[in-house]
Amino acid sequence: MWYIGVPVADRFDRFYRYLLFQLDAFYIEIAYAVNLNIITRLTAFDNTDLLEPYLETISIDLSWEDKN
């Protein structure tokens, strides 16, 4: 995943670090248990509703101009 997916965001809660990647038209969320040092869940989805927990941390710059 680290070599073919594009890292999008990460977030933390009390026990887990969540890493979000984009792979083509899909998103992959990896749940990593920090205290156990293991990956506990891998979730693939294409429903953008599941991006909700990441929306405050994702920066999207829409202020581009066509220079032609």
PyMOL Python script that loads the backbone (N, CA, C, O; Angstrom):
from pymol import cmd

cmd.read_pdbstr("""\
ATOM      1  N   MET A   1       0.825  -1.190   0.000  1.00  0.00           N
ATOM      2  CA  MET A   1       0.000   0.000   0.000  1.00  0.00           C
ATOM      3  C   MET A   1       0.867   1.251   0.000  1.00  0.00           C
ATOM      4  O   MET A   1       0.546   2.236  -0.665  1.00  0.00           O
ATOM      5  N   TRP A   2       1.952   1.212   0.737  1.00  0.00           N
ATOM      6  CA  TRP A   2       2.788   2.398   0.879  1.00  0.00           C
ATOM      7  C   TRP A   2       3.465   2.786  -0.433  1.00  0.00           C
ATOM      8  O   TRP A   2       3.880   3.934  -0.590  1.00  0.00           O
ATOM      9  N   TYR A   3       3.584   1.855  -1.373  1.00  0.00           N
ATOM     10  CA  TYR A   3       4.289   2.131  -2.620  1.00  0.00           C
ATOM     11  C   TYR A   3       3.362   2.438  -3.781  1.00  0.00           C
ATOM     12  O   TYR A   3       3.773   3.121  -4.719  1.00  0.00           O
ATOM     13  N   ILE A   4       2.119   1.956  -3.752  1.00  0.00           N
ATOM     14  CA  ILE A   4       1.224   2.182  -4.887  1.00  0.00           C
ATOM     15  C   ILE A   4       0.052   3.095  -4.568  1.00  0.00           C
ATOM     16  O   ILE A   4      -0.568   3.638  -5.482  1.00  0.00           O
ATOM     17  N   GLY A   5      -0.262   3.274  -3.306  1.00  0.00           N
ATOM     18  CA  GLY A   5      -1.353   4.163  -2.917  1.00  0.00           C
ATOM     19  C   GLY A   5      -0.834   5.568  -2.659  1.00  0.00           C
ATOM     20  O   GLY A   5       0.342   5.764  -2.351  1.00  0.00           O
ATOM     21  N   VAL A   6      -1.729   6.546  -2.788  1.00  0.00           N
ATOM     22  CA  VAL A   6      -1.383   7.940  -2.511  1.00  0.00           C
ATOM     23  C   VAL A   6      -1.853   8.271  -1.100  1.00  0.00           C
ATOM     24  O   VAL A   6      -3.047   8.173  -0.815  1.00  0.00           O
ATOM     25  N   PRO A   7      -0.934   8.664  -0.202  1.00  0.00           N
ATOM     26  CA  PRO A   7      -1.374   9.031   1.146  1.00  0.00           C
ATOM     27  C   PRO A   7      -2.233  10.291   1.104  1.00  0.00           C
ATOM     28  O   PRO A   7      -1.866  11.287   0.482  1.00  0.00           O
ATOM     29  N   VAL A   8      -3.385  10.231   1.777  1.00  0.00           N
ATOM     30  CA  VAL A   8      -4.326  11.353   1.766  1.00  0.00           C
ATOM     31  C   VAL A   8      -4.367  12.045   3.118  1.00  0.00           C
ATOM     32  O   VAL A   8      -4.277  13.271   3.189  1.00  0.00           O
ATOM     33  N   ALA A   9      -4.500  11.280   4.182  1.00  0.00           N
ATOM     34  CA  ALA A   9      -4.630  11.882   5.509  1.00  0.00           C
ATOM     35  C   ALA A   9      -4.401  10.813   6.577  1.00  0.00           C
ATOM     36  O   ALA A   9      -4.331   9.618   6.290  1.00  0.00           O
ATOM     37  N   ASP A  10      -4.288  11.281   7.800  1.00  0.00           N
ATOM     38  CA  ASP A  10      -4.281  10.363   8.938  1.00  0.00           C
ATOM     39  C   ASP A  10      -5.000  11.037  10.090  1.00  0.00           C
ATOM     40  O   ASP A  10      -5.192  12.252  10.112  1.00  0.00           O
ATOM     41  N   ARG A  11      -5.387  10.218  11.036  1.00  0.00           N
ATOM     42  CA  ARG A  11      -6.075  10.724  12.217  1.00  0.00           C
ATOM     43  C   ARG A  11      -5.794   9.780  13.377  1.00  0.00           C
ATOM     44  O   ARG A  11      -5.340   8.652  13.186  1.00  0.00           O
ATOM     45  N   PHE A  12      -6.069  10.256  14.561  1.00  0.00           N
ATOM     46  CA  PHE A  12      -5.797   9.479  15.767  1.00  0.00           C
ATOM     47  C   PHE A  12      -7.029   9.473  16.664  1.00  0.00           C
ATOM     48  O   PHE A  12      -7.806  10.427  16.680  1.00  0.00           O
ATOM     49  N   ASP A  13      -7.193   8.393  17.402  1.00  0.00           N
ATOM     50  CA  ASP A  13      -8.130   8.391  18.517  1.00  0.00           C
ATOM     51  C   ASP A  13      -7.379   7.816  19.712  1.00  0.00           C
ATOM     52  O   ASP A  13      -6.148   7.799  19.716  1.00  0.00           O
ATOM     53  N   ARG A  14      -8.073   7.365  20.683  1.00  0.00           N
ATOM     54  CA  ARG A  14      -7.427   6.963  21.941  1.00  0.00           C
ATOM     55  C   ARG A  14      -6.419   5.821  21.762  1.00  0.00           C
ATOM     56  O   ARG A  14      -5.356   5.834  22.381  1.00  0.00           O
ATOM     57  N   PHE A  15      -6.749   4.832  20.917  1.00  0.00           N
ATOM     58  CA  PHE A  15      -5.907   3.643  20.790  1.00  0.00           C
ATOM     59  C   PHE A  15      -5.343   3.421  19.394  1.00  0.00           C
ATOM     60  O   PHE A  15      -4.400   2.648  19.226  1.00  0.00           O
ATOM     61  N   TYR A  16      -5.907   4.090  18.390  1.00  0.00           N
ATOM     62  CA  TYR A  16      -5.559   3.774  17.006  1.00  0.00           C
ATOM     63  C   TYR A  16      -5.043   4.980  16.236  1.00  0.00           C
ATOM     64  O   TYR A  16      -5.387   6.128  16.519  1.00  0.00           O
ATOM     65  N   ARG A  17      -4.216   4.679  15.264  1.00  0.00           N
ATOM     66  CA  ARG A  17      -3.855   5.648  14.233  1.00  0.00           C
ATOM     67  C   ARG A  17      -4.471   5.122  12.947  1.00  0.00           C
ATOM     68  O   ARG A  17      -4.292   3.956  12.595  1.00  0.00           O
ATOM     69  N   TYR A  18      -5.195   5.985  12.247  1.00  0.00           N
ATOM     70  CA  TYR A  18      -5.841   5.613  11.003  1.00  0.00           C
ATOM     71  C   TYR A  18      -5.113   6.299   9.857  1.00  0.00           C
ATOM     72  O   TYR A  18      -4.889   7.509   9.887  1.00  0.00           O
ATOM     73  N   LEU A  19      -4.747   5.522   8.850  1.00  0.00           N
ATOM     74  CA  LEU A  19      -4.062   6.050   7.681  1.00  0.00           C
ATOM     75  C   LEU A  19      -4.990   5.892   6.481  1.00  0.00           C
ATOM     76  O   LEU A  19      -5.533   4.812   6.246  1.00  0.00           O
ATOM     77  N   LEU A  20      -5.167   6.967   5.726  1.00  0.00           N
ATOM     78  CA  LEU A  20      -6.054   6.956   4.566  1.00  0.00           C
ATOM     79  C   LEU A  20      -5.226   7.100   3.303  1.00  0.00           C
ATOM     80  O   LEU A  20      -4.418   8.020   3.177  1.00  0.00           O
ATOM     81  N   PHE A  21      -5.435   6.175   2.363  1.00  0.00           N
ATOM     82  CA  PHE A  21      -4.771   6.185   1.073  1.00  0.00           C
ATOM     83  C   PHE A  21      -5.805   6.190  -0.035  1.00  0.00           C
ATOM     84  O   PHE A  21      -6.928   5.723   0.154  1.00  0.00           O
ATOM     85  N   GLN A  22      -5.429   6.719  -1.193  1.00  0.00           N
ATOM     86  CA  GLN A  22      -6.267   6.610  -2.383  1.00  0.00           C
ATOM     87  C   GLN A  22      -5.541   5.719  -3.372  1.00  0.00           C
ATOM     88  O   GLN A  22      -4.345   5.879  -3.616  1.00  0.00           O
ATOM     89  N   LEU A  23      -6.279   4.784  -3.935  1.00  0.00           N
ATOM     90  CA  LEU A  23      -5.753   3.856  -4.927  1.00  0.00           C
ATOM     91  C   LEU A  23      -6.756   3.795  -6.063  1.00  0.00           C
ATOM     92  O   LEU A  23      -7.797   3.149  -5.948  1.00  0.00           O
ATOM     93  N   ASP A  24      -6.442   4.467  -7.160  1.00  0.00           N
ATOM     94  CA  ASP A  24      -7.362   4.619  -8.282  1.00  0.00           C
ATOM     95  C   ASP A  24      -8.656   5.261  -7.783  1.00  0.00           C
ATOM     96  O   ASP A  24      -8.620   6.358  -7.225  1.00  0.00           O
ATOM     97  N   ALA A  25      -9.797   4.598  -7.973  1.00  0.00           N
ATOM     98  CA  ALA A  25     -11.084   5.175  -7.575  1.00  0.00           C
ATOM     99  C   ALA A  25     -11.507   4.732  -6.169  1.00  0.00           C
ATOM    100  O   ALA A  25     -12.646   4.965  -5.763  1.00  0.00           O
ATOM    101  N   PHE A  26     -10.608   4.104  -5.438  1.00  0.00           N
ATOM    102  CA  PHE A  26     -10.931   3.588  -4.112  1.00  0.00           C
ATOM    103  C   PHE A  26     -10.117   4.288  -3.037  1.00  0.00           C
ATOM    104  O   PHE A  26      -9.057   4.856  -3.305  1.00  0.00           O
ATOM    105  N   TYR A  27     -10.630   4.237  -1.827  1.00  0.00           N
ATOM    106  CA  TYR A  27      -9.915   4.690  -0.641  1.00  0.00           C
ATOM    107  C   TYR A  27      -9.645   3.478   0.235  1.00  0.00           C
ATOM    108  O   TYR A  27     -10.471   2.570   0.320  1.00  0.00           O
ATOM    109  N   ILE A  28      -8.507   3.464   0.876  1.00  0.00           N
ATOM    110  CA  ILE A  28      -8.141   2.391   1.786  1.00  0.00           C
ATOM    111  C   ILE A  28      -7.797   3.015   3.127  1.00  0.00           C
ATOM    112  O   ILE A  28      -6.951   3.905   3.212  1.00  0.00           O
ATOM    113  N   GLU A  29      -8.465   2.536   4.178  1.00  0.00           N
ATOM    114  CA  GLU A  29      -8.180   2.997   5.533  1.00  0.00           C
ATOM    115  C   GLU A  29      -7.513   1.863   6.295  1.00  0.00           C
ATOM    116  O   GLU A  29      -8.029   0.748   6.358  1.00  0.00           O
ATOM    117  N   ILE A  30      -6.373   2.164   6.865  1.00  0.00           N
ATOM    118  CA  ILE A  30      -5.644   1.194   7.670  1.00  0.00           C
ATOM    119  C   ILE A  30      -5.749   1.630   9.124  1.00  0.00           C
ATOM    120  O   ILE A  30      -5.395   2.758   9.467  1.00  0.00           O
ATOM    121  N   ALA A  31      -6.233   0.738   9.971  1.00  0.00           N
ATOM    122  CA  ALA A  31      -6.313   1.000  11.411  1.00  0.00           C
ATOM    123  C   ALA A  31      -5.121   0.318  12.075  1.00  0.00           C
ATOM    124  O   ALA A  31      -4.946  -0.896  11.974  1.00  0.00           O
ATOM    125  N   TYR A  32      -4.320   1.111  12.744  1.00  0.00           N
ATOM    126  CA  TYR A  32      -3.093   0.638  13.367  1.00  0.00           C
ATOM    127  C   TYR A  32      -3.193   0.823  14.875  1.00  0.00           C
ATOM    128  O   TYR A  32      -3.337   1.944  15.365  1.00  0.00           O
ATOM    129  N   ALA A  33      -3.116  -0.291  15.612  1.00  0.00           N
ATOM    130  CA  ALA A  33      -3.162  -0.245  17.076  1.00  0.00           C
ATOM    131  C   ALA A  33      -1.774   0.136  17.578  1.00  0.00           C
ATOM    132  O   ALA A  33      -0.843  -0.668  17.531  1.00  0.00           O
ATOM    133  N   VAL A  34      -1.647   1.354  18.053  1.00  0.00           N
ATOM    134  CA  VAL A  34      -0.344   1.884  18.438  1.00  0.00           C
ATOM    135  C   VAL A  34       0.257   1.093  19.593  1.00  0.00           C
ATOM    136  O   VAL A  34       1.441   0.757  19.562  1.00  0.00           O
ATOM    137  N   ASN A  35      -0.537   0.794  20.601  1.00  0.00           N
ATOM    138  CA  ASN A  35      -0.002   0.101  21.780  1.00  0.00           C
ATOM    139  C   ASN A  35       0.393  -1.346  21.492  1.00  0.00           C
ATOM    140  O   ASN A  35       1.256  -1.894  22.176  1.00  0.00           O
ATOM    141  N   LEU A  36      -0.228  -1.974  20.487  1.00  0.00           N
ATOM    142  CA  LEU A  36       0.088  -3.360  20.132  1.00  0.00           C
ATOM    143  C   LEU A  36       1.072  -3.460  18.969  1.00  0.00           C
ATOM    144  O   LEU A  36       1.637  -4.522  18.710  1.00  0.00           O
ATOM    145  N   ASN A  37       1.270  -2.334  18.266  1.00  0.00           N
ATOM    146  CA  ASN A  37       2.169  -2.274  17.123  1.00  0.00           C
ATOM    147  C   ASN A  37       1.747  -3.238  16.008  1.00  0.00           C
ATOM    148  O   ASN A  37       2.577  -3.923  15.410  1.00  0.00           O
ATOM    149  N   ILE A  38       0.412  -3.274  15.740  1.00  0.00           N
ATOM    150  CA  ILE A  38      -0.102  -4.136  14.672  1.00  0.00           C
ATOM    151  C   ILE A  38      -1.213  -3.415  13.899  1.00  0.00           C
ATOM    152  O   ILE A  38      -1.873  -2.515  14.417  1.00  0.00           O
ATOM    153  N   ILE A  39      -1.393  -3.834  12.667  1.00  0.00           N
ATOM    154  CA  ILE A  39      -2.530  -3.378  11.867  1.00  0.00           C
ATOM    155  C   ILE A  39      -3.719  -4.251  12.238  1.00  0.00           C
ATOM    156  O   ILE A  39      -3.648  -5.477  12.152  1.00  0.00           O
ATOM    157  N   THR A  40      -4.802  -3.623  12.647  1.00  0.00           N
ATOM    158  CA  THR A  40      -5.962  -4.392  13.103  1.00  0.00           C
ATOM    159  C   THR A  40      -7.103  -4.434  12.094  1.00  0.00           C
ATOM    160  O   THR A  40      -7.970  -5.305  12.166  1.00  0.00           O
ATOM    161  N   ARG A  41      -7.100  -3.484  11.147  1.00  0.00           N
ATOM    162  CA  ARG A  41      -8.197  -3.472  10.170  1.00  0.00           C
ATOM    163  C   ARG A  41      -7.734  -2.780   8.903  1.00  0.00           C
ATOM    164  O   ARG A  41      -6.985  -1.804   8.940  1.00  0.00           O
ATOM    165  N   LEU A  42      -8.196  -3.305   7.787  1.00  0.00           N
ATOM    166  CA  LEU A  42      -7.954  -2.711   6.483  1.00  0.00           C
ATOM    167  C   LEU A  42      -9.307  -2.619   5.795  1.00  0.00           C
ATOM    168  O   LEU A  42      -9.964  -3.637   5.579  1.00  0.00           O
ATOM    169  N   THR A  43      -9.728  -1.411   5.449  1.00  0.00           N
ATOM    170  CA  THR A  43     -11.046  -1.196   4.858  1.00  0.00           C
ATOM    171  C   THR A  43     -10.891  -0.497   3.518  1.00  0.00           C
ATOM    172  O   THR A  43     -10.264   0.559   3.438  1.00  0.00           O
ATOM    173  N   ALA A  44     -11.455  -1.074   2.469  1.00  0.00           N
ATOM    174  CA  ALA A  44     -11.464  -0.450   1.145  1.00  0.00           C
ATOM    175  C   ALA A  44     -12.884   0.007   0.846  1.00  0.00           C
ATOM    176  O   ALA A  44     -13.848  -0.712   1.109  1.00  0.00           O
ATOM    177  N   PHE A  45     -13.003   1.223   0.289  1.00  0.00           N
ATOM    178  CA  PHE A  45     -14.332   1.745  -0.008  1.00  0.00           C
ATOM    179  C   PHE A  45     -14.255   2.764  -1.135  1.00  0.00           C
ATOM    180  O   PHE A  45     -13.192   3.313  -1.424  1.00  0.00           O
ATOM    181  N   ASP A  46     -15.397   3.007  -1.765  1.00  0.00           N
ATOM    182  CA  ASP A  46     -15.492   4.048  -2.791  1.00  0.00           C
ATOM    183  C   ASP A  46     -16.585   5.061  -2.464  1.00  0.00           C
ATOM    184  O   ASP A  46     -16.852   5.970  -3.250  1.00  0.00           O
ATOM    185  N   ASN A  47     -17.201   4.904  -1.322  1.00  0.00           N
ATOM    186  CA  ASN A  47     -18.247   5.809  -0.866  1.00  0.00           C
ATOM    187  C   ASN A  47     -17.602   6.996  -0.144  1.00  0.00           C
ATOM    188  O   ASN A  47     -17.001   6.825   0.916  1.00  0.00           O
ATOM    189  N   THR A  48     -17.724   8.184  -0.711  1.00  0.00           N
ATOM    190  CA  THR A  48     -17.068   9.351  -0.117  1.00  0.00           C
ATOM    191  C   THR A  48     -17.669   9.760   1.228  1.00  0.00           C
ATOM    192  O   THR A  48     -17.069  10.561   1.944  1.00  0.00           O
ATOM    193  N   ASP A  49     -18.825   9.236   1.584  1.00  0.00           N
ATOM    194  CA  ASP A  49     -19.390   9.521   2.912  1.00  0.00           C
ATOM    195  C   ASP A  49     -18.458   9.045   4.028  1.00  0.00           C
ATOM    196  O   ASP A  49     -18.449   9.618   5.118  1.00  0.00           O
ATOM    197  N   LEU A  50     -17.678   8.001   3.757  1.00  0.00           N
ATOM    198  CA  LEU A  50     -16.770   7.456   4.766  1.00  0.00           C
ATOM    199  C   LEU A  50     -15.519   8.317   4.964  1.00  0.00           C
ATOM    200  O   LEU A  50     -14.691   8.015   5.823  1.00  0.00           O
ATOM    201  N   LEU A  51     -15.378   9.380   4.179  1.00  0.00           N
ATOM    202  CA  LEU A  51     -14.264  10.313   4.351  1.00  0.00           C
ATOM    203  C   LEU A  51     -14.542  11.353   5.441  1.00  0.00           C
ATOM    204  O   LEU A  51     -13.658  12.132   5.797  1.00  0.00           O
ATOM    205  N   GLU A  52     -15.737  11.363   5.954  1.00  0.00           N
ATOM    206  CA  GLU A  52     -16.166  12.366   6.940  1.00  0.00           C
ATOM    207  C   GLU A  52     -15.161  12.597   8.072  1.00  0.00           C
ATOM    208  O   GLU A  52     -14.881  13.753   8.386  1.00  0.00           O
ATOM    209  N   PRO A  53     -14.605  11.557   8.699  1.00  0.00           N
ATOM    210  CA  PRO A  53     -13.673  11.807   9.805  1.00  0.00           C
ATOM    211  C   PRO A  53     -12.393  12.544   9.386  1.00  0.00           C
ATOM    212  O   PRO A  53     -11.679  13.070  10.239  1.00  0.00           O
ATOM    213  N   TYR A  54     -12.103  12.584   8.097  1.00  0.00           N
ATOM    214  CA  TYR A  54     -10.865  13.189   7.611  1.00  0.00           C
ATOM    215  C   TYR A  54     -11.056  14.589   7.042  1.00  0.00           C
ATOM    216  O   TYR A  54     -10.067  15.276   6.785  1.00  0.00           O
ATOM    217  N   LEU A  55     -12.273  15.028   6.839  1.00  0.00           N
ATOM    218  CA  LEU A  55     -12.522  16.252   6.087  1.00  0.00           C
ATOM    219  C   LEU A  55     -11.878  17.494   6.687  1.00  0.00           C
ATOM    220  O   LEU A  55     -11.496  18.396   5.942  1.00  0.00           O
ATOM    221  N   GLU A  56     -11.749  17.569   7.971  1.00  0.00           N
ATOM    222  CA  GLU A  56     -11.138  18.747   8.585  1.00  0.00           C
ATOM    223  C   GLU A  56      -9.630  18.800   8.370  1.00  0.00           C
ATOM    224  O   GLU A  56      -9.033  19.873   8.460  1.00  0.00           O
ATOM    225  N   THR A  57      -9.009  17.666   8.088  1.00  0.00           N
ATOM    226  CA  THR A  57      -7.553  17.642   7.938  1.00  0.00           C
ATOM    227  C   THR A  57      -7.087  17.608   6.487  1.00  0.00           C
ATOM    228  O   THR A  57      -5.902  17.806   6.220  1.00  0.00           O
ATOM    229  N   ILE A  58      -7.997  17.361   5.545  1.00  0.00           N
ATOM    230  CA  ILE A  58      -7.614  17.304   4.132  1.00  0.00           C
ATOM    231  C   ILE A  58      -7.664  18.708   3.551  1.00  0.00           C
ATOM    232  O   ILE A  58      -8.676  19.401   3.651  1.00  0.00           O
ATOM    233  N   SER A  59      -6.562  19.116   2.946  1.00  0.00           N
ATOM    234  CA  SER A  59      -6.472  20.426   2.319  1.00  0.00           C
ATOM    235  C   SER A  59      -6.616  20.271   0.806  1.00  0.00           C
ATOM    236  O   SER A  59      -5.834  19.565   0.169  1.00  0.00           O
ATOM    237  N   ILE A  60      -7.615  20.931   0.242  1.00  0.00           N
ATOM    238  CA  ILE A  60      -7.844  20.883  -1.204  1.00  0.00           C
ATOM    239  C   ILE A  60      -7.774  22.306  -1.719  1.00  0.00           C
ATOM    240  O   ILE A  60      -8.550  23.167  -1.304  1.00  0.00           O
ATOM    241  N   ASP A  61      -6.845  22.548  -2.623  1.00  0.00           N
ATOM    242  CA  ASP A  61      -6.663  23.884  -3.194  1.00  0.00           C
ATOM    243  C   ASP A  61      -7.375  23.948  -4.533  1.00  0.00           C
ATOM    244  O   ASP A  61      -6.952  23.314  -5.500  1.00  0.00           O
ATOM    245  N   LEU A  62      -8.463  24.719  -4.588  1.00  0.00           N
ATOM    246  CA  LEU A  62      -9.233  24.860  -5.819  1.00  0.00           C
ATOM    247  C   LEU A  62      -8.954  26.183  -6.519  1.00  0.00           C
ATOM    248  O   LEU A  62      -9.672  26.548  -7.450  1.00  0.00           O
ATOM    249  N   SER A  63      -7.938  26.900  -6.094  1.00  0.00           N
ATOM    250  CA  SER A  63      -7.682  28.227  -6.634  1.00  0.00           C
ATOM    251  C   SER A  63      -6.631  28.198  -7.752  1.00  0.00           C
ATOM    252  O   SER A  63      -5.688  28.990  -7.730  1.00  0.00           O
ATOM    253  N   TRP A  64      -6.779  27.318  -8.700  1.00  0.00           N
ATOM    254  CA  TRP A  64      -5.848  27.249  -9.814  1.00  0.00           C
ATOM    255  C   TRP A  64      -6.411  28.042 -10.984  1.00  0.00           C
ATOM    256  O   TRP A  64      -7.617  28.272 -11.073  1.00  0.00           O
ATOM    257  N   GLU A  65      -5.520  28.454 -11.877  1.00  0.00           N
ATOM    258  CA  GLU A  65      -5.924  29.208 -13.053  1.00  0.00           C
ATOM    259  C   GLU A  65      -5.399  28.517 -14.305  1.00  0.00           C
ATOM    260  O   GLU A  65      -4.344  27.882 -14.287  1.00  0.00           O
ATOM    261  N   ASP A  66      -6.147  28.652 -15.379  1.00  0.00           N
ATOM    262  CA  ASP A  66      -5.683  28.161 -16.666  1.00  0.00           C
ATOM    263  C   ASP A  66      -4.788  29.252 -17.266  1.00  0.00           C
ATOM    264  O   ASP A  66      -5.255  30.355 -17.549  1.00  0.00           O
ATOM    265  N   LYS A  67      -3.522  28.944 -17.455  1.00  0.00           N
ATOM    266  CA  LYS A  67      -2.546  29.939 -17.901  1.00  0.00           C
ATOM    267  C   LYS A  67      -2.515  30.096 -19.420  1.00  0.00           C
ATOM    268  O   LYS A  67      -1.649  30.809 -19.927  1.00  0.00           O
ATOM    269  N   ASN A  68      -3.415  29.466 -20.164  1.00  0.00           N
ATOM    270  CA  ASN A  68      -3.423  29.574 -21.623  1.00  0.00           C
ATOM    271  C   ASN A  68      -4.116  30.816 -22.090  1.00  0.00           C
ATOM    272  O   ASN A  68      -4.209  31.056 -23.294  1.00  0.00           O
TER     273      ASN A  68
END
""", "prot")
cmd.dss("prot")
cmd.show_as("cartoon", "prot")
cmd.util.cbc("prot")
cmd.orient("prot")
